[in-house]
């Protein structure tokens, strides 16, 4: 069995485990390459008919190409799509001039509202360990408390294929079927399976997006990689982090908040 | 037998003035420090201009004056624009002490020292501090974030909390300190370090937010303030127990503190006196109308001439540079506290009097035109640096309505009264300033300092 089969098998096993355990389960679909790969794996796990709804937290600031992609493939793949927006925050004019607050209101709060409204006990997410140092501590089944906080110090042990999948009331479980994949694995798999992804990932005029989210908070990287093969080749030699294009703005916003509190702004 | 490599331990405590420390030692709040000081003495030390932590620590890290390392404050101008930037260690124009020692093959450790984020690659571990946004980015090597997460390490206390709830602030400071000390002792045992530096930031915060309550013996917060210092002293005691008496050790602060009488919105004063014309919508401290502004300022007290040919929309001709600086100086010295009528700004220093560029070791006697158009890091300094009387904290306030105001802040930084306690480390006998510590450390560890480094016997910042 080759490496991609192994990754795929393990992910499908976790997806099926989750489906078996949770009555109220949803797949969080950001329309990026990772969560689209997750959707693809769910289609495989259930032989083309995904019995789990897809939840898209819509900040209203995603790229137009992402909305087009979402609508096209949710129809083509016959997916139950739930679109959740924090309308209250949007109508109060929340936008990216206050980035941290904007993310909090439109993403975190938006998700909280959707969880409450639909009574989800668990969510499937496409996060991977190699995205961040801190995610190295993540579990396949990872509890979140009422405040959405993740307690590093209280992580359930995960030995072989034994997962702690029970959670207390008012908490929810995040399930991470792609945790063991790397950025390159994703691209090799996308290539092998011919999974569609938005055109934003491919270089146009010397720029491409390596990671996508909301328009105002994403910067493209310099790149000539116009095909999947070229992207894989680029990843072999890069020394910058996958999310580098997304972090800086927020980092500056964080710094400014901190300086303001101390009276330096 | 191999000769053991030299070793040096540093514990820095942000913003602690020597008088406060002496008082707390005498009153039995800090017995361990008092015991140490009774053997090796305690001295006062000068900080940097402007007196803010990022500049002081950039000076310590590099052993250079700001004209060489290029960090002049928490915010700065992007080159050739009126846009704001937030400098960090990647803007430091010189190697830091951890890099210098790493090159000499030393094992080095740094924890929480301001101006070290993002952490540079070193022969050891460097964990950034204040302004590092998250544990996953704070450390070199990055895997250290796993350990830090496992102890729920906090990079910094929450200053927003301090503005809302002082009780909660104290609790937050205690937890932050406890985790920091836990990390310090963990790492101390982990390796045979040649250079080991841990920084405590919370004293600066408690001084900013509780200074007057401490001075006035506030029933609710007086003891909380002293307890915090007592906790630090217990950590010092534990550290001393783990070191043998011959281990070279330095404990020091980067600047002093005093009570804050008024926050002075200096940008607003420049607007009132017609030097700065704000842009129609003020988004940040540099939102000015360049075609009408002759000067503008950044925090604290850094004043720039909007010079033709140097600034993208400069209007002051080069020939008028010196004369403009003199007029501006006169206006600044006229600023008075409306309550007492006393003068607010003690001195306005031209940049060339306290900063000097690479390859020189002390202020240069340059003609104004050369000062105005100098290149490199020196050329990015403010043209004038306003030094306030103690009690008047120079802020920004371009969009403010008043020049003077009082907020939650109760204390402000001072230049002349940082402290040093040094055991088995030789320091210059006169005019001690924070940037001189670096050479002393290198000397102790028998590492040749870079030629451009300032310090012992050569570069001394004139005292105004």
Interface residues (C-beta under 8 A of the other chain):
Chain A: X132 X133 X134 X135 X136 X137 X152 X153 X247 X250 X251 X252 X254 X255 X256 X257 X258 X259 X261 X262 X263 X264 X265
Chain B: X52 X74 X75 X86 X130 X131 X133 X134 X135 X136 X137 X142 X143 X145 X146 X149 X150 X152 X156 X158 X159 X160 X162 X163 X205 X208 X263 X284 X285 X299 X393 X395 X396 X407 X409
